[in-house]
Amino acid sequence: MVMLTRWNPQSERANLTHSMERLFDEMMGRGVWRNGEESSLRGAWVPAINILEREDAMVIQADLPGLNSEDVEVTVENATLTIRGERKLEEAHEGETYHKVERLYGAFERSFNLPNSIDTEKIEARFKNGEMLLTLPKREESKPRSVKIKIES
């Protein structure tokens, strides 16, 4: 017995779109929940960083949404500044079910070589609203200074 089924291009497109979204999510390390089970790649999250230079300091801004200062460690060793921490997956409470998880999570580590002009003993860190601000003051001898020039006639 041969059964004929009607071809539905919309259904084919929807299946292809779903498959492509899932493949892209998995490649990017994004969490995807299927039937209450987590199938994701951990550790794919890398926080965004801005580095700004001022006359008297370098400033590092790190976007760390969902983290507190206790979740982050900043170390300086051999002229290398390292920021490390972990953003944990938020667990669904009783009566809640995630249908899609797009926020990346996992352990992260970012390292930066510091120029000799930075005074590593005076580095300050502030954490507010999911943003960490590191101020790396320059050594006095490396700060720009102006010298008055006398003109002799």
C-alpha positions as CSV (number, residue, x, y, z in Angstrom):
1,M,0.0,0.0,0.0
2,V,1.4,3.4,-1.0
3,M,0.5,6.5,1.1
4,L,0.6,9.9,-0.4
5,T,1.3,12.8,1.8
6,R,0.9,16.4,0.8
7,W,4.1,18.3,0.8
8,N,4.0,21.4,3.0
9,P,6.8,23.9,2.2
10,Q,6.0,26.0,5.3
11,S,6.5,23.0,7.6
12,E,9.8,22.2,5.9
13,R,11.0,25.8,6.3
14,A,10.0,25.8,10.0
15,N,11.9,22.5,10.6
16,L,15.0,23.9,8.8
17,T,14.8,27.1,10.7
18,H,14.5,25.3,14.0
19,S,17.5,23.0,13.1
20,M,19.6,26.0,12.1
21,E,18.8,27.9,15.3
22,R,19.7,24.9,17.4
23,L,23.0,24.3,15.5
24,F,23.9,28.0,15.9
25,D,23.0,28.0,19.6
26,E,25.2,24.9,20.2
27,M,28.1,26.4,18.2
28,M,27.9,29.6,20.2
29,G,27.7,27.8,23.5
30,R,24.2,29.0,24.2
31,G,22.1,26.9,26.5
32,V,19.1,25.2,25.0
33,W,16.5,23.4,27.1
34,R,14.6,20.4,25.6
35,N,12.0,18.6,27.7
36,G,13.4,20.1,30.9
37,E,16.9,18.8,30.2
38,E,19.9,21.1,29.7
39,S,21.9,20.6,26.5
40,S,24.5,23.3,26.4
41,L,28.2,24.0,26.2
42,R,29.5,25.4,29.5
43,G,32.4,27.9,29.7
44,A,31.6,29.6,26.4
45,W,30.9,32.9,28.0
46,V,33.5,35.7,27.8
47,P,32.6,39.0,29.3
48,A,33.0,42.1,27.2
49,I,35.8,44.4,28.2
50,N,36.7,48.1,27.4
51,I,40.1,49.5,28.1
52,L,40.5,53.2,28.3
53,E,43.7,55.2,28.8
54,R,43.8,58.5,30.7
55,E,46.7,60.8,31.5
56,D,46.9,59.4,35.0
57,A,45.5,55.8,34.7
58,M,44.3,53.0,32.6
59,V,40.7,52.0,33.2
60,I,39.2,48.5,32.5
61,Q,35.4,48.2,32.3
62,A,34.1,44.6,32.4
63,D,30.4,43.7,31.8
64,L,29.5,41.1,34.3
65,P,25.7,40.9,34.4
66,G,24.3,38.6,37.0
67,L,27.5,38.5,39.1
68,N,28.4,40.1,42.4
69,S,31.9,41.2,43.5
70,E,32.2,37.8,45.4
71,D,31.9,36.0,42.1
72,V,34.9,37.7,40.6
73,E,38.7,37.5,41.4
74,V,41.3,40.0,40.1
75,T,45.0,39.1,40.4
76,V,48.2,40.7,39.3
77,E,51.2,38.5,38.8
78,N,54.4,39.2,36.7
79,A,52.9,42.3,35.1
80,T,49.7,40.3,34.0
81,L,46.3,41.3,35.3
82,T,43.8,38.4,35.4
83,I,40.1,38.6,35.8
84,R,38.4,35.3,36.5
85,G,35.0,34.1,37.8
86,E,32.0,32.1,37.0
87,R,28.4,32.9,36.1
88,K,26.2,30.0,37.2
89,L,23.0,28.9,35.4
90,E,20.0,30.2,37.2
91,E,17.9,27.2,38.3
92,A,14.2,27.1,37.6
93,H,12.2,27.1,40.8
94,E,9.3,24.7,41.5
95,G,6.5,25.5,39.1
96,E,8.8,27.2,36.6
97,T,10.1,25.7,33.4
98,Y,12.7,27.3,31.1
99,H,11.7,27.0,27.4
100,K,14.8,28.7,26.1
101,V,18.1,29.8,27.7
102,E,20.2,32.2,25.7
103,R,22.3,33.8,28.4
104,L,25.7,32.2,28.3
105,Y,27.2,31.0,31.5
106,G,30.2,29.2,32.9
107,A,33.7,30.0,34.1
108,F,35.7,32.7,32.4
109,E,39.2,34.1,32.6
110,R,40.6,37.2,30.9
111,S,44.3,38.2,31.1
112,F,46.0,41.4,30.1
113,N,49.7,42.3,30.0
114,L,50.3,45.5,32.0
115,P,52.7,48.2,30.8
116,N,55.6,49.1,33.1
117,S,54.0,52.5,33.6
118,I,51.2,51.0,35.9
119,D,51.6,51.1,39.6
120,T,50.2,47.6,40.5
121,E,50.2,48.4,44.2
122,K,47.5,51.1,43.8
123,I,45.0,49.2,41.6
124,E,41.4,49.8,42.7
125,A,38.2,47.9,41.8
126,R,34.6,48.9,42.0
127,F,31.6,46.8,41.2
128,K,28.1,48.3,40.6
129,N,25.1,47.1,38.6
130,G,26.9,44.2,36.9
131,E,29.8,46.3,35.8
132,M,33.3,46.1,37.3
133,L,35.5,49.1,36.9
134,L,39.3,48.6,37.5
135,T,41.4,51.8,37.8
136,L,45.1,51.1,37.2
137,P,47.0,54.3,38.2
138,K,50.2,55.2,36.3
139,R,53.5,55.6,38.2
140,E,54.3,59.2,38.9
141,E,57.4,59.1,36.8
142,S,55.4,57.9,33.7
143,K,52.7,60.6,33.9
144,P,53.0,63.3,31.4
145,R,54.4,66.5,32.7
146,S,55.2,69.9,31.3
147,V,58.5,71.7,31.5
148,K,58.6,75.4,31.2
149,I,61.2,76.5,28.6
150,K,63.1,79.8,29.3
151,I,64.0,81.7,26.2
152,E,67.3,83.7,26.5
153,S,67.8,86.7,24.4
